[in-house]
Amino acid sequence: MQRSRRTTLAVPGSSARFIEKAQSLPADEIFLDLEDAVAEDAKAEARKNVVAALNEGDWSGKVRAVRVNALDTPWTYKDVIEVVEGAGAHLDCVMLPKVGDPSDVLWLDKLLTQIERSAGLPVGGIGIEAQIEDAKGLINVDAIAASSPRLETLIFGPGDFMASINMKTLVVGEQPPGYDEGDAYHYILMRILMAARAYDLQAIDGPYFNIRDVDAFTRVARRSAALGFDGKWVLHPAQIDAGNEVFSPSQDDYDHAELILEAYHHSTTVEKRGAATLGDEMIDEASRKMALVIAAKGRAAGLTRTRTFTPEAGTPGVSRG
């Protein structure tokens, strides 16, 4: 089962206070940032903070990631080498920003392999998360998604993307002024989602910058969750609970998905039939595949069942547990 990433919390690698606080927050993933959140003259010190935090912090139950600087900067190779050599055993993924070409991911893959071998770490054990942040990255997103077996997620980076296409707005995550019908981001989100699903990757929506407006964050998160995205970045602790709820199935949907799986299994293995009924609902192989998605999300979110499956008179039924 893929890692749960309903919420991915951005934490500046230069802030020991924020790093300590993040360990107690209920975000599924924490990424310690060495890129945009860290000033140029603080990057070397931030690397040391990140290594110490990974080695000494309590990140129980969280995906641990580090965002390195983009490949068009002078800091990327040192970010990767110092962090992975210093704390690779406590690191799940490296996040690479501004990925425009599959060669960007391949560069990181090869460097990680060299470091893992040198440090005695399992080769391939550290995953890669790729941020799509400009028009070139979106045009090449299929090739990027297929570029490396280490790749786990494709992430939409809205701020840089909006600037790259000259979108007429200053509010990251909101519809641009004058776009009164539809969704200006629909094509972008669906393009990333299709590439991710074609190669069994997760798709993560980017941040909403108005950190105090949780209602607006929730509204925007529901958009990408409805499409099928696995999670969204959060920039403030106030956004975490809302994000976790939006990207988790409801209790009823989770229970229903588990019941579909059991009813279909009973029908195909015990009754030797290719279709079944669950109450008044007809279910088949397509129903099973859809239920697998919801059940997996519910399990990853830590939901527990409140209803159990009971075959009654040859017809699957349900009873309250």
C-alpha positions, 0 to 999 in steps of 0.5 A: 500500500502506498504511503498516506499523504493526505496532508504534506506539511512544509517546514523550513529547514532553517527553523529549529522551532518549527521543526520541533513543533512539526513532530507533534502535528498530525500531518501524514508527511513532513517535508523539511525544506531547503529551497524556497523557505530558506534564505541563501545565506542560511542554506548550509546551516539548514542542512545541518538542522535537517540532518540533526532533526531526522536523526534525533527527532520523533517522526513516528507515523509520518513520511519523512521528506526533504525538499532540496534546491532546484537543479539550476541552483548551486546548492542541489548536489550538496543538499542531497549528499549532506542530507543522505550521507548524514541521515539517509537511514531516517529519510523516506523521500527526497523532493525535487522542485521545478522538474522540467525533464525526466533527466532531472529525476534520473540525475537524482536517482543516480546520485542517490544510488551512489550515496546509498552504496557508499553509505551501506544503505539499501539501494533504492530505499529512498524515494523521489517526489517530483514537483511540476512547476512550469509549462515545460514540466507539464508538457513532459509530465508523462515522461517524468512519471515514467523516469524512475522506479524511485518516483512516488509522487507528482506534486503540483507547484501552483505559485511558480506554475502560475508565474510561468504561464503569466496567469493574471493573479497574485493569490496562489490557489484561487481562480484568477480574476475574470475567470468566472466559469469553470476552473482555471486549474482543471486541465493542469490538475487532470494532466498531472493526475493522469500521468500519476495514475498511468505509472502508479504514482500518487498525485498531490495538490499544492498549497493554498497560501491564505493560511488563516482562511481554513474554509477557503482551503477546504473548498480548494482541497475538495476540488482536487480530492473530488478529481482523485488526488491523494492529498494536498500541501499544508502551510500551517497547522490550522490546515492539517485537520481540514486536509486530513478530513477532505482526503479521507473517505467518510465512515459510511463510504469506507464501510461500504467499500469494505462490504463490497469487497467481502460481498464480491469475494463471497460471490466469486469464491463461494457462490462461483458467480461473477456478479453479486448483490449487496442489499439492492445494489448490483456489484461486479469487478468494476465495483471491486476496483472502485472499492479497493481505492476507497478501502485503501484510503480508509485503511491508510487514514486509520479508519476502523469498520463499523459494519460487517458482512453477512450472507443471508439466504444467498444474498450478501447483506449487512448488519451493524457491528 
